[in-house]
Amino acid sequence: MRKTAIASTLATLILGAASMS
């Protein structure tokens, strides 16, 4: 896995969680 891909995924999950809450 590429570190950039992991970072992007984590950022998306965090933003998604923030939007829902």
N, C-alpha and C positions, 0 to 999 in steps of 0.2 A: 504493500500500500504506500501511496505517496503521502507525505506529511501535509501537503496542501489540501489534498482531498479530505483527510481526516479533520483538519482545521475547519474546512468549509462545512462539513457535515455537523460538527459540534456547534458551529456558529448558527447554522440553520435550526438545529434542535433548540438551542437557547432562545433564539428569536421567536420560534414557534411557541415555546412554553410561555414566554413573556407576553405574547399576543393573546394567548388563551386565558391567562390569569389577570 
